[in-house]
């Protein structure tokens, strides 16, 4: 169920980023030009689109963390003396994570400015200006207010928190597996190690496709970095992180790989599908 919901959110994320919103960055102006369907057809304010996009990305990251915590629960042997305590802490941690996903969008209200006055100030210092600079689909920030720096500090806190979460999940799994490996069979240990490897890869995807790009955005705004290829690459990574996280889950989990194979082999375009169809009893939850 969680995997299906995650795949659905990933699909929504791709459609939202590449079709509905279509964000564009023009240096050295700090701002985003939204030229997607939401702006051209529904005339939705780009600022609202940014908040919705960030909420979608962050909530999807929460889903990935939810799946990762489920893997952590699988890794921990039930014979572990603190098993109930770890599970209880994980549940409260999950509730905090989803609350954090929603609450974190509030920091964007620190960037609220009168767009006409902000563009007037920017036009005095930046030349040449983008052709669509005065469009309502282009939201900018002067980067001179106290709220702008509060926004950057809040982003820094979120980045540090997310990195700490990723490392804490992996370290917890490693410590528990190390302390309990002498009390369980070698076959179970190997299965747990396989789960642990996928868990590490999942946390790496979060760091590379979410934490790193947002860190680059923050440093770019703070120190006025004007490397357009770097910013464009970071933007593409953020938008496409859903596809990579889903691909990681499918490739890293045996049962998911077999189920995806089953779905593709059932398609009409595979004339020999019945020949290679895997039996139900082959599906296993062991990675």
N, C-alpha and C positions, 0 to 999 in steps of 0.2 A: 504493500500500500504506500509506504513512504517513498519507495523508489519510483513508483508510478507518478506520485505527486511531484517528486523532484524532476522527473523527465518532463512533465507538463509545464512546470515553472520554467525549466530551461528553454522549452519551446517558446513560451510567452516572452521570455527575456530576449531571445534572438529576434523574434518578430517585432517586439517593442523597440529594441535598439536600432535595428537595421531598416525597419519599414515605418513604424509608427512615429518614432522620434527623429531618427537620423541626425545625431548631434555632430556639429562641425566646430573645430577650434581654429581661430585666426590669430596668429601671433603678431605683435606682442600684446594684443588686447586680452585681458582676463575676462573671459565670457564664453558662452556657448550659443551657437546658432542652431535652432531646431527647425529642420526643413522637411519634416515627415508629414504623414497624414493627419496627425493630431493638430498640427499647426495650420496646414493648408486647407483642410476640410472642416475640422471642428473648432478651429481658432482657440485652442487651449493655450493658456499662458505657458511659455517655456519653463518658467520657474517651477510651476506645478508639475510639469513633465519630468524635470530633473529630480524632484522629491519622490515622485512615483517610481522612477527608474531606480533610484538609490534604495528605496524600500523593497522593491522586487529583488534586487541583487542581494541585499543584506538578508532578506527573509529566506532566499534560496540557499545562502551560505549557512543559515540556521538549520535548514533541512539536511544539508550535508553533514553538519555537526551532529544532528540527531542520529543519522545513519551511522556515523563514526562512533557515537556513544553506544549504540546498539552492538556494534562490533566489539567495543571494549567490554560490554557485558558478556558477550560470547567468549571472549578471551579469558575472563576471570573464572577460575574453577569454582563451583558451588561449595567445594570443601574449604575454600579460603575462609579463615575465621572472621574476616571483616567484610564478607561478601554483602550482607544486608546493608551495612553502613555505606559501602561504596555505591550500591544501587540507589539508596535513598539520596545520597549527595548528588548523584548523577541526575536524578529526577528534578531536584531543586535547581541544579545548574542549568538544566534544559529550559525550565520555566523562565529563569533569569535571561537566558539567551534569546528567547522569543520576545520577551519584554524589551530587551536591549535593542533588538532589530527594529522595533517600532519607535522606541524613544530616541534612537540615534538620528532619525530624520529631522528632529527638531533643531539641530544645529544649523541647518540651511536657512532658517529664519534670521540668523545673524547676518546673512548676506543681503537682506532686503534693503534696497536703496531706491530712491527716486530715479528711475531709469533715464529720464530726460536730463536731469542735472548731472548724473554720472557720465552720460555720453558727452555732454558739453565739456566736462573736465578732461575726459580722455582725449577728445578731439583737439584740445589745446596742446597736448604733449605727444601725441602719436600721429605720424604721417608716413606713408599714405594710409587712409582708413579703408577697411573692406567695403565693397560696394553695397553690401546689405547692412551696414553698420546701424543705420537709423531705422531699420525694420523692427516691428514689434516682436518678430520671431527671434530677435537677438537680445539676450540678457547679458549685462556686463556688471563688473564690480571695479570700483576705483582703487581698491586695495590700500586705502589710506585711513580708513576708520578703525577705531578700537575693536569694533565687532568683527572686523575681518581677521584680526590677529587672534581674537578669542576663537573664531571658527577654526583657524589653523591649529591652535593648541588643543581644541577638542578633537580634531581629526588625529592629532598625534596620540592623544590618550586612547582613542579607539584602535589605532594601529597597534600600539603597545599591548592593549588588552587582547586583541585578536591573536597576536603572536604568542602571548602567554598562554592563551587557551589551547592553541595548536600544540605547543610544546608540552603543556601539562597533560593533555590526553595521551600523547605518545609516551611520555615518561612514566605516567601511571601504569600504562599497559606493560611497559618494559620491566618496571620494578616488581609488579605483581607476578608476571610470568617468571621472572628470575627467582623469586622467593618460593614459588610453588612447583617448579619444574621437577623437583626431586620427589614429589608426592603423587605425581600422575604418570601415566604411561608415555612411552616415547612417541607413539602414534598421535596422541592428543597434543603433545608438545609441538610436534611438527605442524599439526593443523592450526594451533594457536599462533605459531610463528608465521604461517601463511596469512592469517588474518591480520597480524601485526604489520606485515609488509604492506598490505593494501591500505591499512590505516595510515601508515607513514606517507604513502603516495597521495592519499586523499588530503592530508594536512599540507603536503607540498603544493598541491594544486591550489588550495586556498591561498597560500602565501604568494605563489607566483602570479596567479591570475586575479587576485583581489587586493591583497595587502600591498604588494609591490607597486602596482599601478597607482593606487590611491596615495601611496607615499610619494611617488614621483609627481603627482598632481600637486600635492602639498608643498614639496620643495620648489616646484616650478613657480607657484604663486608667491612663495616666501622670498625666493632669491631671483625672481624675474628671469628664469631660464627660458631660452627661446629656441630650443631644439625641437623643431617641428616633427621630424621622424620619431623622436622619442615619445612625444606626447600622443601622436597618432597611433603608434604601436601600443602604448599603454591603454588608450581608449578601445582599441580593437580587442586587447586581452580581456578587459573588463566585460565587454559585450559578449565575447565568445567563451567566457569561462564556463558557462553552463554546459556547452557541448563537450568540453574537455573533461569536466567533472563526471558527466554521464558516461563518457567513453572509458574513464578510469574505473568507474564502478562495474561496468560490463566486462571489461577485459580482466579486471582483478578478482572477479567472483565467478567461480565455476558454474554455479546454478544459473546466474544471469547470462553467462555466455551460452549455455545450453538452451536456455529459454529463447534467447534472441535467435539462435540458430534454428530452433524449431519454428519460430514465426516466419523466418525467411524461407525455410524449406517448404512451408505450407502454401507459399504464394503460387499463383497460377503460372508465373514466369519461370518456375523451375519444373520442367517436365518430369524430372527424376526425383521429385521431392519425396514421394512415398518410399523410395528405395533407400534413402539416407536418413529417414526420419528416426529420431532417437526415441526409444521407449520411455514411458513415464518413470519407470523405476531407476533410470539412469540419473535423473535429476537429483543432485545432492547439494546440501548446504555447506559441505566442506570445500573450502577454497583450494 
